């Protein structure tokens, strides 16, 4: 029987371009800053960070390129230095479900050491993406050399387990409106830019300049594009958000938080 990734590839009208990682002359200060702010390496001193840097390779991808594809053998860890990407999965019924949005400082990928013999999602660059890549062999060497890194990895795996359980609970107990509002808040915290000029009065807001579709938001919230569209229309009518092609603006954060986490009364 063919795999989900095989069937998904066959269904694509416009196939993903092949992964085309190119060597990238990322400046040393940028590489070291990325590593210092990566939770795995937060306990290392300057010499330790420099050692990790020697075990990494800087690579870049163009907009629309796949860093790797769901089902590929996992063999590398990636740390985003510049740019943005999305991680998504293809379902048995032909849908694409976005599972994460990646920004500078985020870690993705994996290998057997982290319990991932194959990649469980496709990661695709939104725009020009630069990342530091560490091989499985080099990462194992770092784990042996620096026990503090190994402990951080254990903490991260435990955190992922807790988050997955929380996600399942939220999708079974929260309304679509609550889940959409909560997702918009998380995206705003991660990618938002403070801007003015929204609406006739030039109101301030937080701009989310990402090419996310209703289907993407549906995948992230465990809903349907139709349900997400209804929630987004309601939020626009209430003046909580505004949106256009390839952008969304949060105009009333307090209002959005009230929808995401209603304090009293029935769920909205």
TORBA-539747 format. One record per residue (C-alpha): residue number from 0; x, y, z. Coordinates in Angstrom, 3 decimals, padded with zeros to 6 digits. Example, Ala and Ser with C-alpha at 12.3 -4.5 7.8 and 13.67 -1.06 7.14 Angstrom:
% residues 2
0/012.300/-004.500/007.800
1/013.670/-001.060/007.140
This chain:
% residues 268
0/000.000/000.000/000.000
1/001.343/003.444/-000.860
2/002.094/005.897/001.929
3/000.101/009.034/002.729
4/002.934/011.144/001.326
5/002.928/009.141/-001.946
6/-000.807/009.602/-002.385
7/-000.570/013.284/-001.437
8/002.164/013.861/-004.010
9/000.073/012.201/-006.693
10/-002.883/014.434/-005.849
11/-001.005/017.718/-006.100
12/-001.947/019.833/-009.094
13/001.253/021.882/-008.740
14/003.938/019.672/-007.168
15/006.347/021.155/-004.689
16/009.655/022.069/-006.242
17/012.438/019.730/-005.154
18/014.322/020.684/-002.046
19/017.120/022.936/-003.216
20/019.121/023.830/-000.143
21/021.997/026.085/-001.099
22/025.110/026.856/000.971
23/024.542/030.221/002.592
24/027.170/032.691/003.850
25/025.356/033.432/007.111
26/027.574/035.821/009.161
27/029.132/034.294/012.272
28/027.503/036.818/014.679
29/024.083/035.858/013.302
30/024.788/032.128/013.621
31/026.024/032.501/017.190
32/023.026/034.660/018.142
33/020.638/032.040/016.749
34/022.350/029.274/018.702
35/022.436/031.286/021.941
36/018.663/031.793/021.730
37/017.893/028.152/020.940
38/016.524/026.440/024.088
39/018.616/023.294/023.518
40/021.834/025.314/023.862
41/020.751/027.968/026.373
42/022.993/026.598/029.156
43/026.214/026.599/027.120
44/028.941/029.195/027.515
45/030.569/031.036/024.616
46/033.009/028.194/023.918
47/030.181/025.674/023.867
48/028.123/027.806/021.480
49/031.144/028.150/019.197
50/031.552/024.365/019.270
51/027.917/023.857/018.238
52/028.438/026.370/015.444
53/031.321/024.267/014.110
54/028.928/021.305/013.939
55/026.313/023.211/011.907
56/025.948/024.205/008.263
57/024.112/027.328/007.040
58/021.724/026.700/004.139
59/019.020/028.691/002.338
60/015.819/027.952/000.421
61/013.671/030.079/-001.863
62/009.975/030.831/-001.369
63/007.918/027.702/-002.054
64/010.826/025.283/-001.683
65/010.462/022.274/000.582
66/013.151/021.860/003.216
67/012.020/018.242/003.474
68/008.874/016.251/002.703
69/006.582/014.208/004.910
70/007.752/010.605/005.039
71/011.399/011.325/004.173
72/013.992/009.635/006.394
73/014.741/012.036/009.244
74/018.399/012.931/009.611
75/018.825/016.590/010.508
76/017.846/019.242/013.014
77/017.188/022.762/011.673
78/017.319/026.139/013.433
79/015.660/029.061/011.649
80/018.028/032.028/011.337
81/016.041/034.167/008.893
82/012.704/033.950/007.098
83/009.487/032.044/007.720
84/008.130/028.612/006.903
85/005.106/026.427/007.477
86/004.941/022.777/008.475
87/001.995/020.767/007.182
88/000.686/017.245/006.759
89/-001.430/015.607/004.076
90/-004.411/013.604/005.292
91/-005.891/010.414/003.910
92/-008.856/012.330/002.431
93/-006.640/014.746/000.481
94/-006.610/017.734/002.825
95/-003.521/019.681/003.803
96/-003.295/020.468/007.521
97/-000.909/023.172/008.746
98/000.601/022.050/012.051
99/003.087/024.831/012.769
100/004.426/028.190/011.606
101/008.168/028.699/011.924
102/010.048/031.937/012.614
103/013.653/032.864/013.500
104/014.748/030.949/016.583
105/012.444/027.974/015.993
106/013.775/024.419/015.827
107/012.339/021.763/013.520
108/013.276/018.467/011.936
109/014.560/015.489/013.907
110/016.056/012.022/013.837
111/016.063/008.760/015.812
112/017.738/010.432/018.788
113/014.633/012.620/019.128
114/012.226/009.762/018.456
115/011.612/010.592/014.790
116/012.847/008.000/012.252
117/010.960/009.851/009.485
118/009.762/013.427/009.107
119/006.128/013.659/010.107
120/005.375/016.781/008.067
121/006.486/018.799/005.062
122/008.258/022.085/005.815
123/007.960/024.705/003.077
124/009.511/028.182/002.986
125/007.076/031.109/002.918
126/009.841/033.386/001.687
127/013.636/033.233/001.560
128/014.599/030.957/004.426
129/018.004/030.580/006.088
130/018.540/027.819/008.623
131/021.389/026.143/010.449
132/021.406/022.378/009.922
133/022.921/019.844/012.319
134/023.246/016.186/011.312
135/022.155/013.296/013.507
136/025.755/012.219/014.034
137/026.899/015.692/015.087
138/023.934/016.146/017.401
139/024.624/012.833/019.151
140/028.207/013.978/019.672
141/026.949/017.231/021.213
142/024.584/015.312/023.529
143/027.478/013.214/024.842
144/029.782/016.205/025.214
145/027.240/018.501/026.890
146/024.865/016.786/029.364
147/023.011/020.111/029.810
148/021.924/019.877/026.161
149/020.678/016.312/026.693
150/018.589/017.472/029.670
151/017.143/020.297/027.602
152/016.156/017.781/024.907
153/014.352/015.640/027.498
154/012.495/018.721/028.755
155/011.535/019.628/025.189
156/010.158/016.163/024.438
157/008.120/016.237/027.659
158/006.800/019.677/026.709
159/005.753/018.453/023.271
160/003.809/015.603/024.864
161/002.006/018.020/027.163
162/001.187/020.370/024.297
163/-000.234/017.559/022.178
164/-002.537/016.533/025.014
165/-003.649/020.136/025.517
166/-004.365/020.476/021.795
167/-006.541/017.362/021.811
168/-008.446/018.661/024.838
169/-008.994/022.091/023.292
170/-010.264/020.645/020.019
171/-012.786/018.527/021.883
172/-013.979/021.139/024.408
173/-013.637/024.560/022.775
174/-015.827/026.111/020.105
175/-014.518/026.941/016.633
176/-014.613/030.660/017.482
177/-012.495/030.105/020.595
178/-009.966/028.011/018.682
179/-009.703/030.475/015.784
180/-009.302/033.432/018.145
181/-006.658/031.602/020.165
182/-004.750/030.705/017.006
183/-004.825/034.306/015.762
184/-003.453/035.459/019.114
185/-000.566/032.986/018.929
186/000.249/034.038/015.364
187/000.086/037.713/016.371
188/002.522/037.121/019.228
189/004.935/035.316/016.921
190/004.698/037.240/013.637
191/002.715/040.416/014.351
192/003.937/043.903/013.415
193/002.497/047.007/015.087
194/000.987/049.266/012.435
195/-001.450/052.157/012.100
196/-003.791/053.131/009.310
197/-006.445/050.422/009.522
198/-009.986/051.517/008.805
199/-011.279/055.000/008.012
200/-009.848/056.471/011.212
201/-006.361/055.080/010.744
202/-006.703/052.804/013.757
203/-003.658/050.984/015.144
204/-003.438/047.213/014.960
205/-001.163/044.213/014.745
206/-000.488/043.168/011.164
207/-000.100/039.476/010.304
208/001.413/039.526/006.845
209/001.297/035.814/006.116
210/-000.156/033.959/003.111
211/-002.480/031.847/005.257
212/-005.673/030.557/003.689
213/-008.923/029.674/005.449
214/-007.958/026.049/004.835
215/-004.658/026.648/006.653
216/-006.469/028.126/009.655
217/-008.953/025.261/009.546
218/-006.098/022.772/009.742
219/-004.502/024.605/012.651
220/-007.774/024.717/014.583
221/-009.208/021.297/013.767
222/-012.162/022.833/011.951
223/-013.411/023.344/008.378
224/-012.717/026.255/005.982
225/-016.422/027.097/005.997
226/-016.565/027.328/009.787
227/-013.387/029.420/009.873
228/-014.817/031.793/007.251
229/-017.938/032.318/009.351
230/-015.855/033.096/012.446
231/-013.570/035.477/010.537
232/-016.603/037.289/009.067
233/-018.066/037.678/012.539
234/-014.783/039.017/013.934
235/-014.626/041.571/011.097
236/-018.221/042.688/011.714
237/-017.428/043.199/015.386
238/-014.338/045.282/014.535
239/-011.977/042.817/016.195
240/-009.986/042.068/013.045
241/-009.627/043.291/009.480
242/-008.274/041.253/006.596
243/-007.358/041.309/002.951
244/-005.502/039.139/000.509
245/-002.502/037.566/002.277
246/-002.894/039.650/005.452
247/-004.919/039.908/008.645
248/-004.864/042.692/011.232
249/-005.820/042.341/014.887
250/-007.554/045.639/015.754
251/-008.952/044.773/019.187
252/-006.707/042.368/021.083
253/-008.839/042.519/024.224
254/-011.877/041.594/022.158
255/-010.017/038.716/020.538
256/-008.860/037.450/023.937
257/-012.456/037.588/025.178
258/-013.547/035.357/022.302
259/-010.608/032.971/022.835
260/-011.095/032.688/026.597
261/-014.635/033.692/027.632
262/-014.741/034.156/031.405
263/-018.459/033.704/032.015
264/-021.522/032.404/030.318
265/-021.807/029.774/027.609
266/-019.115/029.289/024.972
267/-019.511/031.651/022.047
